Each structure stands twice: as C-alpha cells, then as structure tokens.
Amino acid sequence: MKITVESFAKTLFSLINENKKLLIGLSGGMDSVVLLDLCKKIIPPRKLLAIHINHGLTIESDNHEKFVHKICIDKKIPLILKAEKRTKKRNESDEMWARRIRYNHYFKTLVEKNYDYVLTAHHANDNCETIIMNLDNGCSINGLKGIPPVNGKVIRPLIGYKKIDIINYAKSNKIKHVDDLSNNDLSIKRNYVRKKVLTKFEEIDKDIINKFSNISNKATESVSKLNLIIKSFAQSIPKNSLGYIEIKDEELNYFTTYHKLTLIKEIIGETNLPWRSHKFNLLKDYISKSKTGSNLRLNESWMILRDRKKWILNQNKIRKTNTTIDKFGKYILNNGYSLLLSKTDKSMFINDKNIEVIDYDKIKNKNLKIRSWEHGDWFQPLGMQGKKKISDFLVDCKIDCFEKENQLVLTANNDIIWLCGKRISDKVKVTKNTSTMMELSYEKYVQYD
C-alpha cells in the first residue's frame, strides 16, 4: 500500500483528534524519519516535538544523536535529547533495557511538556515479527494481536504499512537516515526472525505480511469481544460482607484456564497491562494445581485464595484492631464493621450470629476491649465444658484465611467473651439468675460521604 500524505493523515486522525500535541520518538532510522516527515506535513509545528534517546550502546550512538539534531534543525522541529548509561540488571537484555528507559523518557516528557501522545514508527513487518516471536514463546490468542495501533498514550500510525512502503516513500522523498548496525546482530531474536525467518516466508508467499496483519486484526477483534463478555461477568460478581470477591467453581464451568486468567486480570484492573510469561505461568499453575488454603499475591493490592470449591480475591489490606470499650454505644472498627453495646430486656433467642445477648453482671466493671485475634488465643464456646483455641474454632467453621485475618474478639479483663459474629463464651451466657442483660451487635459499617 503506497504511503501518501493524504492516506497517512486519514489513518492518524482516525486514531486521535487532530488538535492533539504529539511527541515523536526519533531514532534517526528510516522508519522514524519517515514518520517525522509525514507528521511535519500535516501537523502545525507548535504541536510537534521530537525526542531522541542516546542509549550509548554502540560506537555510532553519538553520530546518530548528531544526525537527529541536524534533521530537526533543518525541519524546524524542537528536539529533546536524552542520554543514558547502561546499568546491568538481572534477566534484562540490552534491548529490554533500552526499551524500558526509552518509554520512561517518553511518558515523563508527555507529562513535563503537557503533550498528549507519543508516536512511534512501528510498521506491519514489526507486527509480523512480534507475532512470530509470540508464537515461538507459546502465546495465547492475546499474542496473535501483535502490536496494537493504540496502546494508551502510544500511537503507531504506520502499523498498517509494510516496510517496503516506507522504503519507497523514503526514496521518493529523498529522505536521509542512519542505519543501526546492531540490527545485523543475529543473536538478537528479533533480528534473527527478521532476516532469517520472515525473509524465507516472503520468498514462499509475497503476501505473508498482509496475512499476518489479517490474523492480528481478527485476534484483536476476538479478544476485544471476549474481554467485553468477561468484563460484564466480572462486574456482575457481588462482594461479600467483608468486601471480598468470591467465584464458585460451578460459575466457571465453561471457562478455560485462559478465560480464568483474563477474568482475574479484569477484576484486579490489569486487563490492558501486558504480563510477562513468568507472571502468566505462575498464575496458570496456581489455578491448575492450588489446594484449599493456598494463596497467591497478584500485585501490591490483590491476593487470590483457593477455598474448597471457590476462589476468593481480596484487595483489602489487613488492619489490626485494638480498641478499648469504656461505655455503652457504637464503635466504628477499622475492619469495616461497627460494634454496638446496649442494655436490653430481651432474652429470647435471636437467629443472627452478629447479635448476641449476654449477662451484663458478669462483665460489669471489667475492662472491655475489642481486638484482632492472635495465635494462641482460646475461649470457652457457648455450650462447651472445656476451652477451645480460636484457630481451631475458625477451622471448624471453615473460615478462609482472609476472613481469619480480619476476625475480632471482645475481651473482658483479657478473657475472650465473644468471637465476634461467631460465638459467645459460655461464661457470659444468660441464665435464670441473670438480672441485667447487654446486647452485642456487630454489623458491616457503611460510611456515606
């Protein structure tokens, strides 16, 4: 497909509003210089800004910087130059490092200069190479999407054009550029795919780039529709009283492992965030092999727990409680619940574990405190002769680890009289000799702004 100023303008402005201010990633190579030339012809100079990163990885780096500087002067386009020095990081190649720091500078500059988008010169061949590498890595359908034309603040208006189209435009418009000799290093996987794999494909089928682009478009459409369905399902899942998200196994009967992974990414807000294979495979193994009680941290905010025949996702941070109770009234607790203490003359049985009636005289004048339970705690559950560890009682109640962490106890002179929402102590039960009663009410607290 021949590149013309008109066709490029139509493509670009179908992706973004034409009034936006654009930052152009300029390496000095043919692709980025062609992108700069096209943008210069359709975007007012006051809305264009180029940025070049001198990675310092090759002996030509400084010469490339000088070339970029000269071309921006000739075209009267402002330029930002950034220089970096390679710092070794475990499991990070030079290419990964360069990409990371390059995009860090892009996004930082967008904010500092108040620009709207960064444009990069990725094209259809790059997209094809990416899909081939993803296939080699054993990708899911997500990997067949390749390089998206729009990814947040990153716009790739040349993604629909082949490399030959860019070469032809550069020749027709006599565009000068520099060549990066590192592109000849076949130890770099992308270079090997480009020079040894893709060229062989093109010898067999001249239309191979277009076919891969078609695969990319179909995969993008399929994933988009799938994500909409999964997003709708995720939004339909209610939170329980503790704010956790519970998903029963029976609700996932028609979900593949990939669907489950996509659902979890949606719930924790990382649908559009690419995961590295290590994180993806870690969660995949967890979903397939985890046993009841095992949990996995998904990111800084979210954890997932396997609990018998369901999955529980928790975002709430565990907050320890230790509050002194010095009078009747309502106490707001930092686990999202409130505790209400009041005198009552009702001694009848209430079928609600969050509401209990106890003998007030047995705790009168004692120091009351509500706190998080601790390992080693024990109490005498109502109806039992002996004592029982809190940890064992919670296990018997089949309480998941998230709820355990937020479990509170009410104490009188350090003696546990109520495992809140579960069972009172036999020591404070109402008897025929009780003269004064107190009602304990423990409920989810919702604060309205």
JOBEL-V769736 format. One record per helix or strand of 3 or more residues. SS is the DSSP state (H for helix, E for strand). FROM is the first residue (numbers start at 1). LEN is the number of residues. Records with the same first field share a line. If there is no record, write none. Layout:
SS: FROM-LEN + FROM-LEN
This chain:
H: 5-11 + 30-13 + 45-3 + 61-14 + 94-20 + 124-13 + 141-5 + 163-10 + 181-4 + 189-16 + 208-29 + 249-4 + 257-11 + 277-13 + 360-3 + 390-7 + 401-5 + 426-3
E: 22-4 + 48-7 + 79-5 + 117-3 + 245-4 + 295-3 + 303-5 + 310-5 + 322-4 + 329-4 + 337-8 + 355-5 + 368-5 + 408-5 + 415-5 + 423-3 + 437-8
